[in-house]
Amino acid sequence: MAAPLRRVLMRSAANAMRGADRAQWHYGAGFEPARAARQHAALADLVAASGATIEWIDDGEDGLSDSVFTHDPSLMSDHGAIILSMGKALREPEPALHEQTYTRLGVPILGRIEAPGQVEGGDCVWVDARTLAIGRGVRTNQAGIQQMANLLTPHGIDVLGYDLPLWHGEEACLHLMSVISPLADDLALVYAPLLPAAFYQLLKARGIGLVEGDADEFFASNGLSLNVLPTAPREVIAVAGFPKTKAAMEAAGCVVKTFEADALCIACEGGPTCLTRPILRQ
């Protein structure tokens, strides 16, 4: 998940978030559609500057405000895309957007998670090429994890489920990737107190070094200080305003680029990882 990013799926916030009802989408008071769109464009500039090709989902005013968070409706494997099933009812139409886009791009589709199964991309962490960890919580259920295992086990991939805490409740959900961001194959940024204990033990057993994000910044940002996008090993994009977490990554040898994201990431509870669905890393 930290190999050089070559191709990535994104959707502009300019139309998708225009006119969004803050209460309906559980956005904070700092949400401003025009500023969110400008901040999203700044993130896209950083992604493009890394050398990645951005594949844009068709931009339409369809009322799917969360569709800018393209990490969740699909998952990429070495064997094709997997179309997921959303745990948030308002996001149920989004996987179809991804399937249409992959078909247009000629990206093969390995399979689909079907209701009552639920899996969101934010709960999926590739530990290595043959190990997928999935957080079981308010957005991903056991039925979905079992369907994922049925798709991937024939390809020699272990699918491991880990229980997540409720934390702030069902609406402000905690994904597995809320508490871990890969920085390199052997390095990850974490907030260890919320990591499932068995997952923490797996990371240590695999020799993955753990960089601790600053606790005060983690809570002040509702976890967004930890949500960083690797564009190459030890090269990441992060939300501006969290200097202690940035310094911890830099002390571990990372180059950290930041963008202002108060009206987008902080207000809408989704960081640069959430705003991107990597299609190809190599």
N, C-alpha and C positions, 0 to 999 in steps of 0.2 A: 504493500500500500504506500510505500515511499519511493519506489523506483521512479525514474524520470517520467514525468507526465507528458504524454504525446498527444492525446486526444481526450476531450472532455465535453460532457453534455451540460448546457446551461440554458436558462430561460430568463429573458429580460424582465426586470421589475417594472418597466415603464408603463405597460398596459395591465399586466397581471395584478398589480397592487393598486392601481388607480381606483379610488372609490371604495377601498376595503373598509368594512365595518370592524373597528378595533375590538369591540366586545365579542362579536361573532368569531373572530379568528384568534382571540386571546392575545392580542398585541398590546404592548404597553403604551403609556401616555406619550412616550417619545416618538411614536411612529408618525412619520410624515411621508406620504407617498412620493412627492417630488424629490425630497432629500434621499429617501430610500433608493430611488431609481438612480440618482447621481452616484451614491455610494456603491451600488451594484455595478455601475459602469466602471468605477475606479478599480473594483476587484477584477473585473473582466480584463482591464488593461494590464494588471499585474500578472494574471494568468497567461495572457497572450505574450507578454514580455518574457515569460519563462521559456517560451518556445513551444508551448502547447497549442494545438489547433482547437478552437472552440466550435462545437457543433450546436447550433441554436435550435431549440424547440420552437415551432411556429408561435409567433407572438400575437396573441389575440385577447380581446377583452371578454374572457369567458367567466370571470368571477372567481377563478381558482387562484386566490392570492398566494397560498402556500406553494403553488407549483414552481415558484422560483427556487425552492429548496429541493433541487433535483437529485440530491443524494438518496432520498427515501423511497421513491416508487419503483426502482429497479436496482439490480445488483449485477456486476460484471464478473464473469469467471473466465478461465482459460478456454472454456468450451462453449461460450456464448453468453448472451444476456439472460437474466432471469427476471421475469416480470413479477413484481411483488404485489401484496394485498395489504392495503393500508388499515392501520388500527384507528385512525382518526376519520370519522364518518365524512367530514367535509372534504377529505382528500381522496375519496374513493374513485373519482374519475381520472386521477392523475396517471396511474399505470398505463391506461390506454394511450395517453399522449406519448409516453416513452415507447410503447410498442410501435406506434405509428412512425415515430422518428427513427427507431432502429430499422424498421422495414425500408424506409426511404433511404437510409444510409447504407443498406446492405449488411448490417450487423446481424449475425445469426442469433436466433433465440433458442436457448436450451430448454426452457419450460416456464411454467407459471405457478405461482402460489394461489390457490383457489380458496374462497370462503367455504367453511368457517375459519380456515387457516389465515393467520395474519403474520406478516413479517415486514418490518420497515428497514430500509437500508442503514439507518443510523444505529441499529442494533447489531450490525454485522461487521466483524473485524477479521480480516485474513491475517492469521498469525504467521503463516507461511503458505506456500503454494498448495499444501496438502492438508491444511487445518483451518477451518472456518469456525470462529467462535460467534455465538449469537446470544444476545441478552434476552431473557424471557421476562417481560414486564407488562406495562399497560398498553403497548402498541404491538407487541409480538407475542404470540401464544405458542403452546406446545404443538398444536396441530400444524401451524405454519413451519415450525422447526422440523417436524417430522417430514413434511413435504419437501423441505429443502434437502434433508438427508436423503430422501428417495431419489432426488435429482442428481446429487453430487457423489454419493457413495459409490455408484457404479464406475465413477471416474477416479476412484482411489482417494477420495477426499473425506476426511473425518469432519463431521459436523457436531459441535459440542455446544450444548445449551447451558446457560448460567442464569440463575435467578438474580433480578435486580431489585433494589429497595424502591419503595413508593416515593420517597423523598418529599417533594412539594405537592404531590397529588396527581390525579389523573389528567387534568388539563395541562399542567406544566410538566410534561412527561420527562422522565430520565431515560435516555437511550444509553446503551453500552458505550457508544462513542461520545457521550457526555463526560465520561470519566477517563478516556484514553484517546490519544492521538498519536499514531505512529510517526516517528521522525526519521527512521532508517530501519533496515531489516532487523537491526540489533539494538534499537533505541526507541523509547516511547515516552511521551509526556503524559503524566497521570495525576489524578487526585486519588491517592491510594485509599483513604477512608471509605470511599463509596465503591471501590472495586469489589466484585464478588471474590471471596477468599480463594476459592478453587481456581479462578481465572488468574488471580495474582500469583498463585503458586505455579501455574502453568508457564506464565511469562518468565518467572525466575528460573524454572527448570530448563527453559529453552535458551537461557543466557541472554535475555533481552534486558538491557539496562533501562532503569526507570528514572526519569527526570520528574521531580515533584513540583507541580505547579503551586504557586503561592495560595495558601488557604483563604486569606482575606480577599484576594482578587477573585478567586473562584466563587465565593459567596456573593461578592458585590456584583458580579457579572452574571449570576445564575448559571455559572459553568461555561460562559462563552470565552473566558480567558484561556480555556483549555482546548478550544475548538480551532485547531490550526490545520492548514492544508499543506502537505508536503508536495512540492513541485519537482523535487529530486532529493536524494539522501542528504539530510541535514540542511536542506534549503526549504523554508516554509513561509507561508503567508498567514498573518495573524491579525486580529482586531487590535487597533491602536488603543492605548490607555492603560495597559497592564504591564508596567515596566519590570516588576519583580519576576513575573513569569517569563517575560522576554529575556531578562538577564540570565535566568536559570537555563534556558535553551541555548543561549549564546555561550554560557560557561561549559556546556556539553559539546560545543563545536558547531552549533547551528548558525546559519545566516537567516535572520528574521526580517521580513519585509511586512509593513503594516499599512492598514488603510482605516480611515475614519468610518465607523459603522454604527453610531448610536441610534440612528433612525431606522436602521435595517436589522442588523444582527442583534444588538442589545434589546431593542424594542420588540422584535419578532421571535426571539429565542432560537436563532439559527445562525451559526458562524460560517466561515469560508468553506469548511468541509461540507456543511449542509447545503451550501449553494452550488455545489459542483457534483457531478456524477462522472468520475473517471471512466473512460471507455478503454483506453490503451495506456499502459505503462510498460516501458522496456528500456 
